[in-house]
Each structure stands twice: as C-alpha cells, then as structure tokens.
Amino acid sequence: MPGAENAVRLRLCTSHDGPMNSDESPDHAQACRARAARLLNILELEAIEQNLYRGQNESRQGMRLFGGQVLAQSLRAACHTVQGRVPHSLRAYFMRAGNSGRPVLYEVERIRDGRSFTTRRVVAIQQGQAIFSMDVSFQLPEPGFEHAHPMPNVPPPEELEDDMAVVARLTGRDPSLSPMAGRPRPFEMRSVFPLASEAWHLNRFWNPVWIRFAGDPADLASDDDALAHALLAYASDMGLVSTAVLPHMDSVRRDALQMASLDHALWFHRPVPMDDWLLFHKRTSAAQGARGLVHAEFFARDGSLVASVTQEGLLRQPGAAAGRAASVDAAP
C-alpha cells in the first residue's frame, strides 16, 4: 500500500513544524534500562546437560510468559549447539501458555549438520509438558545477489514521541490499547500513529513502529551475533497479534478479545544492528475463523531490510454469536 503509506507520511510531517520533544522521563528510561538488563540476564541460559538448558523469566506480575521471551531463549539455546554459522530462519508453534513463575527447560535436538546448512529443533518444557517448539536453520555465510522491498516512507524516530510518554499523558484508559501500553519494555518504542490518537483509531492494515534496544550498548558484544539475533526474535513478537485487529478499530474493543500467538516464522536477511533504531513495520493480510494473519519487516535506519516475520494468532471474541464478527475487505 505505498500510496496509503506516503499519504500518512505527508499528514504526519505537516502536523508539526519540527522535531517533537520525544525524551522519556528519567523514571521511564530507567525502568526500560532495567527491563533490558533483565532480558540480557535471562538470555544467559544455564547448561544442565548436553543439549539441555534452563532459562529464567521476566517479571510478569502474574501474567503468562511473553512469547518473545520463549522465542529468544529457544534461539539462544539452539545457537549454543552451532559454531561458525548464523541462523537464517526459524518456524515455531506456541502450544500452551507458559507460567512466568517457573523456569523453562529448553531441549535441543541436533537434526542435521550439513556442508552449508545446519538444522536444530528446540522444545520448551514446563512441568513435563511442551509449551513451545521451534525449528531453526543455520547457514554458513556465503555471497550472493541481493534485492529487497524498500522501507516505507515514514517519519524518522527523532520526529516521533516515545510511546510511554504518550500513554502517561492520557487521562483515562483507552480500550483500544494493549495492557502493555505504557509499561516499560526492554525496547524503546515510537509509534508512527501516536497511541490513542485520532490517526490511531482509524481502520487500517498497517502499524509502523520504531524500536531501539534500551540496554547499554556496551553490553552488546560486537562478536556475539547470536545475542543480536535472539534480541530481534524477542522484539518480533511485540504487539504482533493485535495488528490483525486494526482493520476493525471502529467495531471491536481490543480489551474484549482473547488474543494469543499460535505460530511464528522469522527470516534473518542481514546482520542485526541492535545498537540503533529499527523500523518494525507490522501489517495484516487476513482474519477468519477467530485467527488473524500478520506480517512484519525490520528495517535498519539506512533502509536496508534486516528481517521478515509472519505470525498467525488467535483473535477470539468470547460470547460472540457466529457470523456477527465484522468483515473488512482491503481496498484495491
């Protein structure tokens, strides 16, 4: 939808005369840094036995495990069993809700070690039951021709306000917002459509957000590519399922929906510049049968395509009568 994206770019750019004051409050910034430090800590998995690792969890205040954490830790476990190769793709299924009060065991199966490609399967286990499974493919780096879709034409992060600052100014709780909106995350986030704004409430099929890891750049070792991949895997599940609700903003209350990730696929195209802003361009293509299909791309600041994501998620309206869910057709 390049035309729609350009139109949004023009409207946003003419809505103010210069860079916005997007600085976080000291408390917000400190809370995000603490979450980032905790994420780095829990990505240091404990090796229990060969191919078996244990991971601790983020503090979730009684909420279920965040799928991005399990994705990141599973990828980290797989990377511990591979040398000299980088992950290029993963495909995962979320099977049970994870308990944030219990550690997670990660069992890695060494499926294949080929000349150019390596395959690993990871199962995440709690209380003797699989809660998640993932297949990861690694490749020996090699040259080849390149092409990629261009980055959408959106304002740079310097022209946008921090999401936490936007939510902090709201006088009431907007039912269209995620329960996580306004809470500290390991990533700074600046939405192109300001949260709870008039533009935010419009029916649409895309939601571009700039993100940046909130941790100390010094903690990101330049030679630890596996860590950068794991952090991107974590970020790839942030606000993804809810993107499928955007075409129904005028008819469906987000807080009335049961949402959960069902499956997840991630492709890494280029090295991950985790020390700078990334555009997380989320969009939805379909919803049917209480499921929504969502896609996303991660672009570096220079416009290069870093990674691509596809996810299907549960979008259930408890008590809704069959056939009453709104349907929206994409414009040609």
N, C-alpha and C positions, 0 to 999 in steps of 0.2 A: 504494500500500500504506500508507495513512495509519495503519491500526491497528498494523501492524508498526513503523512509524516512531515512533509515540507510545510503544509498549512499550519500544523501545530507549531513548528519551529518559528514561523513568521508571527503567529499570535503571541507566543511566549516572548520573543525578542522585542516586540513592540509594547509589552506590558510594563516595562520599566526602562529607565534611561541608562543604567549602568549596572555593574556587578552588585548583587544583593549582599547584605550583611548575613553571611551564612555561617558565622562562627558558632560552634557549640558552646553551651555554658561549661564552665570548668567541671561542674559535677557530672554533666553528661559525658564529656570527653574522658574523665577519669573512670567512669563506670564502663564505657566501651573498652578502654585500655585494659581494665581488669578482666572483662569477658574475653578479650583477645589473648591475654596471658594465660587464662584458664584453658582456652582452646588449645594453645600450643602445648600446655602441660598434659592434657589428656590425649594428645596425639603421640605422646611418648609411651607407646604400649609396653606392657610387661611381658617378656618372653617366658612362658611357662614350660614349654617343651618345644621340640622342633615342630614348626608349622602351627603352633598353638599360642595365642596371645590373649592378654586380658586388658580391657580398656575401662577406665573410669569415665564418669559422666559429668556433663554440665549441671549446674544447679537449675532446676526447672520448677521449683515451688509446687511440687505435686503433679505437674503436667507430664504427659508421656514423653518419651525420648524424642528429640528432634531428629527427623530422618537424615538431615545433612550431617549430623554428627556420626551416625552409623555408616553413612557413605564414606566419610573421610577416614574413619578408623579402619574400615574394611580395606580401603585402598592402601592405607598405610601398612596394614598387615601384609597385603599381597606384595607391596614393594620391598618388604624386608626379605622376601624369598627370591628376589631377582637382582642380578648385577649387570650393569652396562647397558640396560635397555630402559626405555621410558614408556609409560602407559599411553596408548593412543585411543583406547575406547573401553567403556565398561557398560554392562547391562545388569540391572538389579531389580529385585522384587521385594517389596515390603509385605511381610506375611502376617505379622502380629504387632500390636502396639508394644513398644518397649517400656520397661519400668525404669524410670530415672533413679530409683533408689537402690538398684542393684547393678554391679559391674556386668560388662558384656564380654563373653568369650568369643574369639574370632579364630575359626579353624580354617586353615588354608590348605587346599588340595592342589598339588602340582600336576596339572593336567598334561602339559606338554612343554618341552624345551626344544624348539626347532632352530634352524640356522639363522632365521631372521625374526621369527615371532615366538613369543612365549605366552602361554595361557595359564591363568590361575583361577580357581574357584574359591570363594570365601563364603562361609556360613557364619552368621552371628547368632549366638545362643544365649538364652537366659532361662534359668530353671529347667534345663534339659530340653528346651524346645527351641526350634529355629524361629527366629523373628525376622530374618532377612537373609537373602542370598544374592551373590553377585559374581559374574564372570568378568574377568579383566584380561585384556590383550596388551602385551608389550611388544615393542618393535626395536630392533637395532637401528639407530639413526642412519638414514641414507638420503642422498639428494634426489630431487625430482622436480617436475614442473609445478607451478603454483597458480591458483586463482582463488577468488573469494568474493562473496557479496560485499558491497560497500557498507560502511557504517551508516545508520540512519542519521538524518540531518537534525540533530537536537542541540540544545544549548549545552555548553561545557559545564562541568561541575561548579566552577567559580561563579557562574551566574544563577545558581540554584541554592536553595536553603536546605539546611540539614533537616531530615525528617523528624528527628526527636524535638528540635526547636519548634517545628510547625505544630506538632501534636501538643506540646507544652502550652501553646497559646490558646488551644481550643477551650471553650467554656463548658462543653459537655462532651459525652462520649458519642461519637458518630457511629451508628450501627453498620456503616459500610466498611469500617476499618478493622483490620486484623487485631486480635487480642495482643499481638506482639508489637503493634504500632506504638511508638513512644517508649518502648522498653529498650534498655541497652543491649546491643548485639556486638559480636566481635568485629563487625564491619560498620563503618560509617556509610550512611545511605542518603542520597539526594535524588528525590523523585522528580522527573520532568513534569509530571502532573502533580502539583502540590497536594498532599494528603488532605482530604475533606474539602477541597476547593470546588468551585463550580465546574472546572475542567475535569476534576477527578470523578465527579458524579455522572458525567456523560457516558452513555453506552459506547463502548469501543472494543477493539480487538487486540490492543497492544498496550504495553506499560513499560517504557524505558526508565531504568533507574541506574544512576552512577553509584558504584560501591568502591570502598577502599578499606583494606585491612587496617584495623585500628591499633594493632600492636606496634611495638618498637621495631623499626626497620632493621636495627642491629641484630634482632633475634631471628631474622630470616637469612640463614646462611646461603651465600651465593652458590655453593656447590651442592645444596640439598634440593634438587629439583623435585624429589618425591614429596617434600613438605609443601611446596607451592601447588603441586597437583592436588594434594589432599585438602588444602585450604579452598581451592576452587571447587572441589567436589562438595565441600560443606556449603559454600555460597550458592551452588547450583540448585539447592532445594529451598532457598529463601523466598517465600511468597509465590511459589510457582503454581501450586494447585489453584489458589484463589484467582489467578489470571483468567481462568475459564468462567468466572462469574462476571467479568467486566462487561460483556455484551448485554447483561441483564440488570444493570445497576438500578434502573428505574422500576423494576418489578420484583426483585429478590433481595431480601435482607441478608447480608453476609452472616450476621450473628444467629440466623435461623437455619443455617446449613451445617450439616455434618460433613467435614472435609478430611481427607487423608490421602497421602501418596500411595499409589498402587504399584507402579513400576517406573523405572528411571533409566535413561540412557544418556551417556555423556561421551563426547568425542573431543580429544585434545588435538588441535591443529598446529599450534606453535608454543614456544616456551611461555610460561605464565609470568607476567610482570607484576608480582604480588605487592610490590612496593609503591604502586601508583594507582590512579583511578582506572577502573574498568567500567565500561557501559554494559549493563546487564539488560539486554533488550528482550523482554518477555512478550509473547503473543499467543493467542489461542486460535485454533482452526476448527474445532468441533466440540459439541457436547450432546450426549444422547445416553439414555439408559442409566441415568444417575452417575455418568462418568464424563469427565472433561479431558480434552487433549490439548496440551500446552507445549510450545517450543520456545527456545531462547538461544541467543548468541551472546558471547562475551567478546567485546571489542576493546583493544588497547586504546590508549589516548590518541595514538597516531593513526587510528582507523583500521589497524590490522585485526583480522578475525582470529581470536585465540582459541575459542572452544564453542561447541554447539551442544544443545540439550534438548531432549524430548521426554515428556512425562505424561502419564495418564493418572488421573486422580479421581477419587470418589467425591461426588457432589450430591449429597442426599438431602432431601427436604423431608424431615420427619413429619409424618401425618399428612403429607400432600396427596391429594387424590390423583389417581392415574390419569395422565393426559392433560393435567392442568398446568404443567410446567411451561413457562414461556419459551417460545422458539424465535430465534432471530436469524435471518439469512444475511450473510455477508454481502455488502454492496459490490457490484461488479467492478 
